[in-house]
Amino acid sequence: MAIKITENVRHNGTKYPAGAIINEMSKEDEKRLIKLGVAFYVKEIPVEEVEAQEDLEESKTDIREEMDRRFNTAELKEVALDLGIEFQHNISKAKLLDRIIELGKGEEALQYEFVEEE
């Protein structure tokens, strides 16, 4: 049976992010993680859905890296404000990148361009 991880977990040397669904784990390991309160049983997920979830996570990583490369902190804050994203004025660039991705606004943010002034 599949389990869903409820928080970031390191198990047997492998890191699993919160929300990860694991199909291939021993029954003993599944029971242990559930007993620890960091996972719960879910219905078996078809391989196609797992692959789609992995592709989505990879896409989010690519978008985050592109925003990090393209925008400095001030520009990123300007983009976030324009997208209606609320944040504390002293937020770090890394946390703001995470917030934009978390809210599903990464692709919108990449539509913005800043022209370097000479």
All heavy atoms as an XYZ file, in Angstrom:
957
protein
N       0.848     -1.180      0.000
C       0.000      0.000      0.000
C       0.891      1.240      0.000
O       1.986      1.213      0.519
C      -0.906     -0.035      1.229
C      -1.905      1.076      1.279
S      -3.101      0.820      2.596
C      -4.573      0.811      1.622
N       0.427      2.309     -0.558
C       1.200      3.545     -0.615
C       1.012      4.362      0.666
O      -0.017      4.259      1.334
C       0.756      4.374     -1.822
N       2.035      5.176      0.973
C       1.925      6.102      2.101
C       2.252      7.503      1.612
O       2.951      7.678      0.624
C       2.849      5.724      3.282
C       4.318      5.723      2.853
C       2.444      4.400      3.890
C       5.298      5.573      4.009
N       1.703      8.485      2.323
C       1.984      9.885      2.012
C       2.714     10.480      3.210
O       2.280     10.349      4.351
C       0.694     10.665      1.739
C       0.947     12.096      1.313
C      -0.320     12.766      0.841
C      -0.027     14.158      0.312
N      -1.223     14.772     -0.256
N       3.826     11.155      2.925
C       4.660     11.764      3.961
C       4.056     13.127      4.339
O       3.690     13.917      3.471
C       6.102     11.943      3.448
C       6.690     10.602      2.988
C       6.986     12.602      4.486
C       6.825      9.567      4.061
N       3.953     13.404      5.653
C       3.315     14.639      6.114
C       4.305     15.759      6.430
O       3.909     16.902      6.576
C       2.471     14.387      7.376
O       3.322     13.861      8.396
C       1.341     13.421      7.086
N       5.584     15.418      6.551
C       6.614     16.432      6.788
C       7.912     15.906      6.215
O       8.035     14.727      5.908
C       6.758     16.736      8.283
C       7.073     15.533      9.139
C       7.026     15.837     10.619
O       5.920     15.980     11.162
O       8.110     15.919     11.217
N       8.899     16.782      6.043
C      10.175     16.344      5.494
C      10.763     15.250      6.372
O      10.827     15.391      7.588
C      11.151     17.509      5.388
C      10.692     18.535      4.380
O       9.950     18.225      3.460
N      11.132     19.765      4.546
N      11.168     14.142      5.738
C      11.651     12.969      6.468
C      12.915     12.439      5.797
O      13.009     12.429      4.570
C      10.573     11.849      6.457
C      11.120     10.550      6.992
C       9.345     12.266      7.222
N      13.846     11.989      6.615
C      14.987     11.232      6.109
C      14.822      9.819      6.670
O      14.761      9.632      7.881
C      16.306     11.817      6.564
C      17.504     11.027      6.010
C      18.788     11.539      6.564
N      18.926     12.931      6.218
C      19.995     13.470      5.675
N      21.033     12.734      5.432
N      20.038     14.756      5.404
N      14.731      8.840      5.767
C      14.505      7.455      6.187
C      15.452      6.555      5.411
O      15.482      6.593      4.176
C      13.051      7.060      5.928
C      12.745      5.650      6.310
N      12.717      5.237      7.609
C      12.475      4.560      5.552
C      12.438      3.955      7.653
N      12.285      3.520      6.405
N      16.245      5.775      6.126
C      17.220      4.872      5.500
C      18.115      5.601      4.493
O      18.386      5.102      3.409
C      16.521      3.688      4.823
C      15.915      2.734      5.817
O      16.272      2.736      6.985
N      14.983      1.916      5.360
N      18.515      6.844      4.839
C      19.430      7.603      3.988
C      18.785      8.332      2.825
O      19.464      8.991      2.054
N      17.479      8.228      2.683
C      16.769      8.906      1.591
C      15.920     10.022      2.173
O      15.237      9.828      3.167
C      15.863      7.916      0.831
O      16.659      6.832      0.354
C      15.175      8.595     -0.341
N      15.973     11.207      1.521
C      15.142     12.334      1.950
C      13.824     12.291      1.184
O      13.805     12.127     -0.031
C      15.839     13.668      1.667
C      17.039     13.917      2.528
C      17.648     15.274      2.202
C      18.885     15.531      3.025
N      19.486     16.830      2.700
N      12.723     12.447      1.926
C      11.389     12.511      1.335
C      10.764     13.844      1.721
O      10.661     14.158      2.900
C      10.502     11.372      1.860
C      11.009      9.990      1.527
C      11.682      9.236      2.474
C      10.806      9.450      0.269
C      12.148      7.959      2.176
C      11.262      8.172     -0.045
C      11.935      7.437      0.913
O      12.386      6.188      0.609
N      10.335     14.663      0.739
C       9.700     15.937      1.072
C       8.269     15.739      1.551
O       7.628     14.728      1.219
C       9.723     16.701     -0.257
C       9.690     15.623     -1.294
C      10.464     14.468     -0.704
N       7.769     16.683      2.307
C       6.370     16.641      2.735
C       5.487     16.550      1.496
O       5.725     17.233      0.506
C       6.028     17.882      3.542
N       4.488     15.683      1.551
C       3.573     15.507      0.427
C       3.970     14.395     -0.522
O       3.197     14.027     -1.404
N       5.182     13.850     -0.357
C       5.625     12.776     -1.241
C       4.779     11.527     -1.006
O       4.423     11.205      0.117
C       7.095     12.457     -0.997
N       4.461     10.844     -2.089
C       3.734      9.585     -2.009
C       4.713      8.482     -2.381
O       5.345      8.524     -3.432
C       2.515      9.591     -2.940
C       1.540     10.671     -2.475
C       1.855      8.219     -2.979
C       0.355     10.892     -3.365
N       4.822      7.507     -1.495
C       5.798      6.433     -1.678
C       5.054      5.124     -1.898
O       4.274      4.691     -1.054
C       6.726      6.330     -0.452
C       7.382      7.684     -0.197
C       7.763      5.244     -0.658
C       8.064      7.789      1.129
N       5.299      4.512     -3.053
C       4.650      3.250     -3.410
C       5.493      2.036     -3.036
O       4.950      0.967     -2.817
C       4.371      3.192     -4.917
C       3.200      4.051     -5.318
O       2.210      4.104     -4.629
N       3.329      4.717     -6.448
N       6.802      2.203     -3.032
C       7.675      1.050     -2.870
C       8.469      1.164     -1.575
O       9.549      1.740     -1.543
C       8.607      0.948     -4.064
C       7.859      0.750     -5.368
C       8.759      0.825     -6.577
O       9.984      0.892     -6.432
O       8.211      0.818     -7.680
N       7.917      0.601     -0.510
C       8.584      0.587      0.783
C       8.112     -0.674      1.500
O       6.980     -1.114      1.304
C       8.227      1.847      1.589
C       8.968      1.981      2.902
S       8.586      3.534      3.761
C       9.657      4.663      2.887
N       8.960     -1.227      2.329
C       8.564     -2.445      3.043
C       7.417     -2.125      4.004
O       7.271     -0.999      4.477
C       9.748     -3.019      3.812
O      10.058     -2.199      4.929
N       6.607     -3.137      4.272
C       5.470     -2.967      5.194
C       5.953     -2.504      6.564
O       5.321     -1.669      7.206
C       4.687     -4.285      5.345
C       4.014     -4.740      4.084
C       2.831     -3.878      3.770
C       2.134     -4.386      2.529
N       1.300     -3.391      1.917
N       7.091     -3.033      7.004
C       7.629     -2.660      8.316
C       7.995     -1.168      8.353
O       7.703     -0.466      9.319
C       8.864     -3.509      8.653
C       8.592     -4.974      8.844
C       8.434     -5.731      7.522
O       9.022     -5.310      6.500
O       7.705     -6.734      7.510
N       8.640     -0.693      7.270
C       9.023      0.716      7.208
C       7.787      1.614      7.133
O       7.736      2.671      7.753
C       9.946      0.978      6.016
C      11.354      0.432      6.233
O      11.715      0.162      7.397
O      12.092      0.297      5.234
N       6.782      1.195      6.367
C       5.535      1.959      6.294
C       4.915      2.097      7.680
O       4.562      3.199      8.103
C       4.526      1.268      5.367
C       4.856      1.339      3.902
C       3.865      0.561      3.044
O       2.933     -0.078      3.588
O       4.029      0.597      1.810
N       4.812      0.979      8.384
C       4.213      0.991      9.717
C       5.007      1.877     10.675
O       4.423      2.598     11.487
C       4.119     -0.435     10.266
C       3.070     -1.270      9.588
C       3.059     -2.693     10.125
C       2.039     -3.542      9.383
N       2.052     -4.932      9.836
N       6.320      1.818     10.573
C       7.172      2.634     11.442
C       6.933      4.129     11.219
O       6.758      4.896     12.165
C       8.643      2.296     11.200
C       9.598      3.073     12.071
C      11.047      2.606     11.838
N      11.955      3.454     12.558
C      12.440      4.599     12.097
N      12.111      5.018     10.889
N      13.261      5.339     12.816
N       6.902      4.553      9.956
C       6.686      5.972      9.655
C       5.291      6.420     10.094
O       5.116      7.535     10.587
C       6.915      6.245      8.169
C       8.366      6.091      7.690
C       8.455      6.277      6.188
C       9.286      7.061      8.408
N       4.308      5.563      9.928
C       2.941      5.907     10.359
C       2.890      6.016     11.875
O       2.309      6.950     12.420
C       1.931      4.881      9.807
C       1.806      5.079      8.291
C       0.585      4.999     10.496
C       1.085      3.995      7.562
N       3.526      5.074     12.559
C       3.554      5.109     14.028
C       4.252      6.378     14.540
O       3.845      6.952     15.551
C       4.262      3.871     14.573
C       4.225      3.757     16.072
C       4.847      2.453     16.548
C       4.769      2.381     18.061
N       5.370      1.150     18.571
N       5.272      6.841     13.807
C       5.969      8.069     14.190
C       5.142      9.328     13.898
O       5.500     10.421     14.311
C       7.314      8.167     13.453
C       8.388      7.179     13.901
C       9.571      7.216     12.943
C       8.829      7.493     15.325
N       4.050      9.158     13.152
C       3.170     10.287     12.855
C       3.627     11.152     11.697
O       3.186     12.284     11.547
N       4.513     10.613     10.853
C       5.011     11.397      9.725
C       4.495     10.887      8.379
O       4.941     11.343      7.327
C       6.559     11.455      9.715
C       7.078     12.173     10.949
C       7.159     10.069      9.596
N       3.534      9.940      8.430
C       2.970      9.405      7.191
C       1.602      8.797      7.476
O       1.255      8.542      8.632
C       3.891      8.342      6.601
N       0.827      8.601      6.401
C      -0.447      7.904      6.510
C      -0.698      7.143      5.209
O      -0.106      7.456      4.172
C      -1.603      8.858      6.833
C      -1.805      9.960      5.824
C      -2.660      9.794      4.744
C      -1.149     11.182      5.967
C      -2.857     10.814      3.812
C      -1.336     12.202      5.047
C      -2.192     12.014      3.972
N      -1.543      6.132      5.305
C      -1.845      5.321      4.119
C      -2.717      6.087      3.138
O      -3.597      6.846      3.528
C      -2.574      4.029      4.518
C      -1.669      3.009      5.170
C      -1.819      2.667      6.502
C      -0.667      2.384      4.434
C      -0.992      1.718      7.096
C       0.168      1.440      5.020
C       0.001      1.121      6.351
O       0.827      0.188      6.927
N      -2.452      5.882      1.849
C      -3.282      6.418      0.764
C      -3.480      5.292     -0.248
O      -2.755      4.297     -0.238
C      -2.632      7.638      0.072
C      -2.538      8.815      1.011
C      -1.272      7.306     -0.501
N      -4.467      5.468     -1.124
C      -4.674      4.440     -2.145
C      -3.452      4.388     -3.064
O      -2.705      5.358     -3.200
C      -5.939      4.723     -2.952
C      -5.841      5.918     -3.866
C      -7.095      6.072     -4.709
C      -6.843      7.204     -5.681
N      -7.625      7.153     -6.848
N      -3.264      3.241     -3.670
C      -2.134      3.046     -4.583
C      -2.234      4.053     -5.732
O      -3.297      4.262     -6.304
C      -2.158      1.625     -5.127
C      -0.863      1.147     -5.686
C       0.197      0.878     -4.628
O      -0.137      0.528     -3.492
O       1.368      1.038     -4.967
N      -1.139      4.688     -6.054
C      -1.109      5.701     -7.109
C      -0.512      5.086     -8.372
O       0.563      4.494     -8.334
C      -0.239      6.913     -6.683
C      -0.703      7.467     -5.332
C      -0.236      7.992     -7.750
C      -2.097      8.028     -5.328
N      -1.201      5.217     -9.518
C      -0.644      4.698    -10.769
C       0.697      5.362    -11.086
O       0.927      6.524    -10.758
C      -1.694      5.084    -11.818
C      -2.938      5.345    -11.058
C      -2.503      5.815     -9.699
N       1.575      4.625    -11.727
C       2.910      5.110    -12.064
C       2.842      6.419    -12.846
O       3.634      7.329    -12.625
C       3.687      4.038    -12.867
C       5.000      4.587    -13.381
C       3.915      2.808    -12.020
N       1.861      6.553    -13.742
C       1.744      7.770    -14.554
C       1.534      8.992    -13.678
O       2.087     10.059    -13.933
C       0.588      7.658    -15.558
C       0.742      6.556    -16.585
C       0.340      5.182    -16.052
O      -0.448      5.092    -15.081
O       0.836      4.184    -16.611
N       0.710      8.850    -12.634
C       0.459      9.981    -11.739
C       1.699     10.331    -10.936
O       1.983     11.502    -10.699
C      -0.708      9.671    -10.801
C      -2.057      9.673    -11.491
C      -3.203      9.462    -10.520
O      -3.113      9.926     -9.370
O      -4.194      8.834    -10.924
N       2.445      9.330    -10.523
C       3.682      9.575     -9.784
C       4.672     10.316    -10.677
O       5.303     11.286    -10.261
C       4.294      8.249     -9.260
C       5.677      8.480     -8.672
C       3.366      7.609     -8.247
N       4.784      9.864    -11.925
C       5.691     10.523    -12.864
C       5.251     11.957    -13.125
O       6.083     12.867    -13.213
C       5.766      9.735    -14.170
C       6.511      8.432    -14.024
C       6.435      7.550    -15.257
O       5.664      7.866    -16.197
O       7.149      6.533    -15.279
N       3.953     12.194    -13.241
C       3.440     13.547    -13.452
C       3.769     14.433    -12.257
O       4.150     15.599    -12.424
C       1.940     13.526    -13.699
N       3.647     13.880    -11.043
C       3.975     14.633     -9.831
C       5.466     14.979     -9.819
O       5.852     16.105     -9.484
C       3.614     13.813     -8.591
C       3.889     14.515     -7.282
C       3.547     13.645     -6.066
O       3.312     12.452     -6.189
N       3.534     14.255     -4.922
N       6.321     14.026    -10.207
C       7.761     14.268    -10.260
C       8.090     15.338    -11.291
O       8.929     16.200    -11.057
C       8.495     12.968    -10.570
C       8.464     11.982     -9.430
C       8.994     10.609     -9.808
O       9.272     10.365    -11.010
O       9.126      9.771     -8.894
N       7.407     15.287    -12.453
C       7.624     16.298    -13.494
C       7.235     17.684    -12.997
O       7.920     18.669    -13.279
C       6.827     15.958    -14.759
C       7.371     14.754    -15.496
O       8.510     14.327    -15.203
O       6.649     14.223    -16.374
N       6.132     17.762    -12.242
C       5.679     19.037    -11.699
C       6.712     19.595    -10.722
O       7.041     20.776    -10.767
C       4.327     18.881    -11.015
C       3.745     20.130    -10.357
C       3.504     21.223    -11.399
C       2.452     19.793     -9.640
N       7.241     18.748     -9.855
C       8.257     19.193     -8.897
C       9.515     19.664     -9.622
O      10.114     20.667     -9.254
C       8.597     18.068     -7.903
C       7.487     17.759     -6.933
C       7.036     18.962     -6.119
O       7.890     19.724     -5.643
O       5.817     19.153     -5.971
N       9.893     18.950    -10.675
C      11.066     19.336    -11.462
C      10.827     20.679    -12.144
O      11.705     21.536    -12.187
C      11.372     18.254    -12.501
C      12.654     18.495    -13.266
C      12.970     17.356    -14.212
O      12.815     16.189    -13.814
O      13.379     17.653    -15.355
N       9.620     20.883    -12.650
C       9.261     22.139    -13.300
C       9.336     23.297    -12.306
O       9.850     24.366    -12.625
C       7.860     22.042    -13.897
O       7.448     23.284    -14.392
N       8.834     23.073    -11.081
C       8.888     24.112    -10.054
C      10.336     24.476     -9.738
O      10.668     25.648     -9.565
C       8.183     23.652     -8.776
C       6.686     23.610     -8.869
C       6.088     23.127     -7.559
C       4.585     23.063     -7.592
N       4.037     22.568     -6.321
N      11.187     23.471     -9.688
C      12.611     23.714     -9.420
C      13.227     24.527    -10.544
O      13.971     25.484    -10.290
C      13.364     22.376     -9.254
O      12.787     21.666     -8.161
C      14.840     22.601     -8.992
N      12.910     24.183    -11.794
C      13.432     24.919    -12.940
C      12.975     26.376    -12.916
O      13.758     27.294    -13.169
C      12.985     24.271    -14.254
C      13.623     22.912    -14.489
O      14.611     22.575    -13.804
O      13.115     22.172    -15.359
N      11.697     26.608    -12.614
C      11.155     27.962    -12.562
C      11.832     28.755    -11.459
O      12.220     29.907    -11.642
C       9.622     27.931    -12.372
C       8.958     27.408    -13.641
C       9.084     29.313    -12.001
C       7.477     27.115    -13.493
N      12.010     28.136    -10.286
C      12.657     28.814     -9.161
C      14.086     29.218     -9.529
O      14.520     30.340     -9.279
C      12.669     27.907     -7.930
C      13.164     28.614     -6.684
C      13.316     27.634     -5.530
N      13.535     28.283     -4.267
C      14.685     28.875     -3.919
N      15.695     28.911     -4.749
N      14.796     29.446     -2.730
N      14.828     28.298    -10.146
C      16.206     28.588    -10.541
C      16.260     29.715    -11.570
O      17.138     30.574    -11.505
C      16.873     27.326    -11.091
C      17.170     26.302    -10.015
C      17.674     24.972    -10.564
O      17.754     24.814    -11.805
O      17.996     24.100     -9.740
N      15.317     29.722    -12.502
C      15.290     30.774    -13.528
C      14.984     32.132    -12.901
O      15.601     33.137    -13.242
C      14.267     30.430    -14.616
C      14.133     31.481    -15.701
C      15.396     31.684    -16.538
O      16.275     30.804    -16.542
O      15.496     32.742    -17.197
N      14.027     32.184    -11.971
C      13.726     33.450    -11.291
C      14.932     33.924    -10.488
O      15.242     35.113    -10.475
C      12.510     33.295    -10.362
C      11.190     33.241    -11.075
S       9.766     33.385     -9.955
C      10.040     32.063     -8.801
N      15.596     33.004     -9.815
C      16.771     33.350     -9.019
C      17.863     33.938     -9.904
O      18.524     34.913     -9.539
C      17.279     32.105     -8.283
C      18.368     32.425     -7.280
O      18.389     33.557     -6.733
O      19.203     31.537     -7.007
N      18.053     33.361    -11.078
C      19.069     33.834    -12.019
C      18.694     35.194    -12.620
O      19.519     36.078    -12.755
C      19.250     32.804    -13.140
C      20.367     33.143    -14.119
C      20.362     32.223    -15.321
N      19.165     32.367    -16.149
C      18.918     33.387    -16.964
N      19.750     34.398    -17.041
N      17.816     33.424    -17.687
N      17.411     35.355    -12.939
C      16.976     36.523    -13.691
C      16.768     37.785    -12.848
O      17.016     38.888    -13.316
C      15.678     36.197    -14.422
C      15.288     37.279    -15.407
C      13.981     37.019    -16.079
N      13.999     35.800    -16.880
C      12.943     35.387    -17.573
N      11.824     36.075    -17.540
N      13.008     34.281    -18.283
N      16.289     37.640    -11.614
C      15.911     38.801    -10.810
C      16.818     38.970     -9.597
O      17.130     37.994     -8.915
C      14.468     38.671    -10.289
C      13.433     38.477    -11.358
C      12.591     37.377    -11.337
C      13.283     39.395    -12.382
C      11.617     37.198    -12.308
C      12.317     39.226    -13.360
C      11.482     38.118    -13.331
N      17.180     40.238     -9.316
C      17.825     40.499     -8.028
C      16.705     40.639     -6.989
O      15.524     40.598     -7.324
C      18.744     41.728     -8.098
C      17.994     43.021     -8.384
O      16.872     43.220     -7.924
N      18.616     43.902     -9.144
N      17.068     40.815     -5.735
C      16.063     40.838     -4.666
C      15.044     41.957     -4.856
O      13.838     41.738     -4.717
C      16.749     40.969     -3.293
O      17.698     39.903     -3.159
C      15.751     40.882     -2.166
N      15.511     43.155     -5.182
C      14.598     44.288     -5.351
C      13.621     44.038     -6.500
O      12.420     44.323     -6.378
C      15.383     45.568     -5.596
N      14.111     43.503     -7.605
C      13.247     43.211     -8.746
C      12.226     42.130     -8.390
O      11.052     42.240     -8.751
C      14.086     42.755     -9.941
C      14.957     43.843    -10.528
C      15.972     43.333    -11.533
O      16.289     42.122    -11.530
O      16.464     44.156    -12.332
N      12.677     41.126     -7.677
C      11.772     40.042     -7.291
C      10.664     40.562     -6.381
O       9.504     40.176     -6.522
C      12.564     38.920     -6.601
C      11.798     37.623     -6.376
C      11.374     37.008     -7.710
C      12.649     36.640     -5.587
N      11.011     41.458     -5.467
C      10.001     42.044     -4.588
C       8.996     42.857     -5.402
O       7.790     42.811     -5.152
C      10.662     42.922     -3.522
C      11.353     42.118     -2.443
C      11.979     43.014     -1.399
C      12.620     42.187     -0.289
N      13.187     43.044      0.764
N       9.479     43.585     -6.392
C       8.593     44.376     -7.246
C       7.630     43.468     -8.016
O       6.427     43.739     -8.099
C       9.438     45.205     -8.232
C       8.630     46.181     -9.057
C       9.509     47.050     -9.944
O      10.663     47.325     -9.584
O       8.999     47.459    -11.010
N       8.154     42.375     -8.543
C       7.318     41.412     -9.267
C       6.273     40.820     -8.328
O       5.084     40.735     -8.661
C       8.188     40.293     -9.886
C       7.322     39.148    -10.397
C       9.062     40.840    -11.005
N       6.700     40.415     -7.138
C       5.782     39.810     -6.171
C       4.662     40.771     -5.797
O       3.492     40.385     -5.734
C       6.550     39.358     -4.928
N       5.005     42.015     -5.551
C       3.986     43.011     -5.222
C       3.001     43.177     -6.372
O       1.791     43.253     -6.170
C       4.635     44.357     -4.878
C       5.318     44.439     -3.520
C       6.100     45.748     -3.403
C       4.309     44.320     -2.395
N       3.524     43.223     -7.587
C       2.672     43.384     -8.766
C       1.736     42.186     -8.938
O       0.624     42.319     -9.439
C       3.531     43.576    -10.015
C       2.753     44.159    -11.166
O       2.047     45.167    -10.958
O       2.845     43.602    -12.282
N       2.188     41.007     -8.501
C       1.362     39.801     -8.593
C       0.393     39.676     -7.417
O      -0.366     38.723     -7.328
C       2.250     38.555     -8.648
C       3.076     38.377     -9.920
C       4.050     37.211     -9.764
C       2.186     38.171    -11.124
N       0.443     40.649     -6.498
C      -0.474     40.641     -5.365
C      -0.040     39.728     -4.228
O      -0.860     39.327     -3.398
N       1.235     39.415     -4.179
C       1.756     38.532     -3.137
C       2.190     39.381     -1.944
O       2.953     40.333     -2.099
C       2.942     37.705     -3.665
C       2.465     36.803     -4.804
C       3.592     36.894     -2.542
C       3.565     36.077     -5.531
N       1.690     39.026     -0.773
C       2.045     39.748      0.440
C       3.263     39.103      1.087
O       3.399     37.874      1.085
C       0.878     39.740      1.422
C      -0.335     40.498      0.904
C      -1.494     40.487      1.882
O      -1.320     40.015      3.023
O      -2.570     40.945      1.495
N       4.157     39.930      1.629
C       5.348     39.435      2.297
C       5.900     40.530      3.190
O       5.584     41.710      3.020
C       6.409     38.983      1.286
C       6.799     40.060      0.292
C       7.845     40.936      0.563
C       6.115     40.201     -0.900
C       8.206     41.922     -0.344
C       6.461     41.189     -1.821
C       7.509     42.052     -1.534
N       6.733     40.137      4.163
C       7.378     41.116      5.032
C       8.469     41.823      4.237
O       9.138     41.204      3.402
C       7.982     40.440      6.252
C       6.941     39.861      7.188
C       7.580     39.223      8.412
O       8.739     38.856      8.389
N       6.799     39.097      9.464
N       8.666     43.108      4.520
C       9.621     43.895      3.732
C      11.048     43.368      3.843
O      11.858     43.559      2.954
C       9.563     45.377      4.125
C      10.212     45.673      5.432
N       9.609     45.419      6.644
C      11.438     46.187      5.709
C      10.428     45.768      7.621
N      11.540     46.235      7.089
N      11.376     42.660      4.920
C      12.745     42.174      5.106
C      12.906     40.699      4.726
O      13.881     40.055      5.105
C      13.186     42.382      6.554
C      12.326     41.610      7.541
O      11.248     41.147      7.210
N      12.812     41.493      8.766
N      11.991     40.161      3.927
C      12.049     38.754      3.512
C      13.303     38.509      2.678
O      13.727     39.381      1.906
C      10.773     38.360      2.728
C      10.675     36.847      2.550
C      10.723     39.084      1.381
C       9.338     36.383      2.009
N      13.899     37.342      2.847
C      15.075     37.003      2.043
C      14.634     36.623      0.630
O      13.483     36.243      0.396
C      15.835     35.838      2.675
O      15.080     34.643      2.566
N      15.569     36.717     -0.294
C      15.273     36.360     -1.677
C      14.841     34.890     -1.756
O      13.874     34.560     -2.438
C      16.498     36.600     -2.555
C      16.246     36.323     -4.029
C      17.481     36.621     -4.860
C      17.205     36.382     -6.339
N      18.406     36.596     -7.156
N      15.547     34.018     -1.043
C      15.229     32.586     -1.074
C      13.803     32.323     -0.594
O      13.056     31.543     -1.207
C      16.229     31.809     -0.229
N      13.406     32.969      0.490
C      12.057     32.758      1.021
C      11.001     33.340      0.090
O       9.917     32.779     -0.050
C      11.933     33.343      2.423
C      12.663     32.509      3.450
C      12.461     33.022      4.849
C      13.209     32.123      5.826
N      13.087     32.549      7.204
N      11.312     34.447     -0.544
C      10.358     35.037     -1.484
C      10.209     34.146     -2.718
O       9.098     33.946     -3.212
C      10.779     36.456     -1.873
C       9.797     37.226     -2.748
C       8.397     37.273     -2.133
C      10.305     38.644     -2.991
N      11.308     33.588     -3.194
C      11.230     32.634     -4.304
C      10.334     31.458     -3.930
O       9.456     31.054     -4.701
C      12.631     32.130     -4.672
C      13.532     33.105     -5.410
C      14.969     32.627     -5.392
C      13.052     33.318     -6.833
N      10.533     30.923     -2.726
C       9.706     29.806     -2.258
C       8.235     30.195     -2.193
O       7.360     29.429     -2.585
C      10.168     29.333     -0.875
C      11.518     28.645     -0.904
O      11.962     28.217     -1.990
O      12.150     28.546      0.176
N       7.962     31.396     -1.719
C       6.573     31.868     -1.578
C       5.900     31.989     -2.944
O       4.749     31.595     -3.124
C       6.560     33.201     -0.842
C       5.178     33.778     -0.630
C       4.955     34.144      0.813
N       3.719     34.878      1.000
C       2.543     34.272      1.150
N       2.448     32.977      1.141
N       1.449     34.993      1.325
N       6.619     32.544     -3.904
C       6.069     32.700     -5.263
C       5.741     31.332     -5.856
O       4.658     31.131     -6.422
C       7.052     33.486     -6.159
C       7.145     34.948     -5.676
C       6.620     33.426     -7.621
C       8.269     35.745     -6.300
N       6.651     30.374     -5.703
C       6.429     29.024     -6.220
C       5.265     28.364     -5.489
O       4.384     27.754     -6.099
C       7.705     28.170     -6.086
C       8.807     28.699     -7.005
C       7.422     26.698     -6.367
C       8.505     28.626     -8.481
N       5.247     28.503     -4.163
C       4.197     27.906     -3.333
C       2.811     28.388     -3.758
O       1.845     27.633     -3.749
C       4.471     28.291     -1.873
C       3.436     27.901     -0.872
C       3.781     28.474      0.505
O       4.875     28.196      1.006
O       2.947     29.215      1.057
N       2.712     29.652     -4.158
C       1.428     30.229     -4.568
C       1.117     29.982     -6.043
O       0.088     30.443     -6.552
C       1.415     31.731     -4.266
C       1.459     32.088     -2.779
C       1.631     33.589     -2.590
C       0.198     31.599     -2.072
N       2.011     29.275     -6.738
C       1.774     28.950     -8.142
C       1.905     30.135     -9.078
O       1.291     30.162    -10.143
N       2.718     31.111     -8.699
C       2.861     32.326     -9.506
C       4.193     32.406    -10.248
O       4.539     33.427    -10.817
C       2.743     33.567     -8.602
C       1.432     33.680     -7.856
C       0.352     34.204     -8.745
C      -0.896     34.536     -7.943
N      -1.876     35.215     -8.744
N       4.949     31.305    -10.246
C       6.277     31.313    -10.860
C       6.273     31.635    -12.335
O       7.064     32.460    -12.801
N       5.392     30.980    -13.086
C       5.348     31.231    -14.531
C       4.940     32.667    -14.830
O       5.475     33.288    -15.747
C       4.423     30.238    -15.214
C       4.999     28.835    -15.233
C       4.122     27.844    -15.977
O       3.118     28.254    -16.589
O       4.460     26.643    -15.932
N       4.005     33.195    -14.039
C       3.603     34.598    -14.214
C       4.782     35.523    -13.942
O       4.992     36.502    -14.653
C       2.462     34.959    -13.266
C       1.103     34.489    -13.708
C       0.037     34.947    -12.729
O      -0.251     36.167    -12.696
O      -0.488     34.087    -12.001
N       5.535     35.219    -12.895
C       6.674     36.059    -12.525
C       7.712     36.101    -13.645
O       8.325     37.143    -13.896
C       7.314     35.560    -11.233
N       7.879     34.992    -14.322
C       8.872     34.939    -15.398
C       8.467     35.750    -16.626
O       9.291     35.964    -17.518
C       9.151     33.486    -15.791
C       9.962     32.695    -14.774
C      10.068     31.236    -15.203
C      11.336     33.295    -14.574
N       7.226     36.228    -16.663
C       6.788     37.064    -17.776
C       7.348     38.486    -17.663
O       7.355     39.230    -18.627
C       5.250     37.121    -17.849
C       4.601     35.771    -18.026
C       5.076     35.041    -19.269
O       5.138     35.610    -20.337
N       5.428     33.784    -19.099
N       7.804     38.836    -16.463
C       8.337     40.179    -16.229
C       9.773     40.268    -16.718
O      10.539     39.324    -16.599
C       8.303     40.521    -14.730
C       6.914     40.798    -14.215
C       6.047     39.749    -13.907
C       6.476     42.095    -14.045
C       4.770     39.992    -13.432
C       5.203     42.351    -13.585
C       4.358     41.291    -13.274
O       3.094     41.544    -12.814
N      10.090     41.421    -17.268
C      11.455     41.680    -17.714
C      11.871     43.060    -17.233
O      11.093     44.003    -17.276
C      11.552     41.601    -19.226
C      11.381     40.203    -19.772
C      11.673     40.128    -21.260
O      12.563     40.872    -21.739
O      11.004     39.336    -21.930
N      13.093     43.145    -16.791
C      13.659     44.425    -16.382
C      14.784     44.761    -17.335
O      15.604     43.902    -17.671
C      14.196     44.357    -14.947
C      13.120     44.233    -13.921
C      12.639     42.985    -13.531
C      12.567     45.370    -13.347
C      11.628     42.872    -12.582
C      11.561     45.274    -12.413
C      11.087     44.022    -12.021
N      14.796     46.005    -17.795
C      15.833     46.460    -18.712
C      16.953     47.094    -17.904
O      16.704     47.957    -17.061
C      15.258     47.482    -19.723
C      16.329     47.977    -20.664
C      14.102     46.852    -20.487
N      18.170     46.647    -18.154
C      19.302     47.232    -17.443
C      19.578     48.617    -18.000
O      19.675     48.805    -19.207
C      20.544     46.364    -17.613
C      20.452     45.044    -16.869
C      21.746     44.272    -16.934
O      22.820     44.907    -16.977
O      21.674     43.048    -16.943
N      19.679     49.562    -17.096
C      19.958     50.931    -17.518
C      21.452     51.125    -17.628
O      22.225     50.582    -16.865
C      19.369     51.926    -16.494
C      17.865     51.862    -16.434
C      17.307     52.842    -15.443
O      18.042     53.740    -14.991
O      16.126     52.709    -15.117
N      21.855     51.910    -18.614
C      23.288     52.137    -18.845
C      23.766     53.342    -18.068
O      23.124     54.240    -17.749
C      23.532     52.351    -20.329
C      23.198     51.094    -21.121
C      23.406     51.305    -22.595
O      24.141     52.222    -22.994
O      22.824     50.550    -23.367
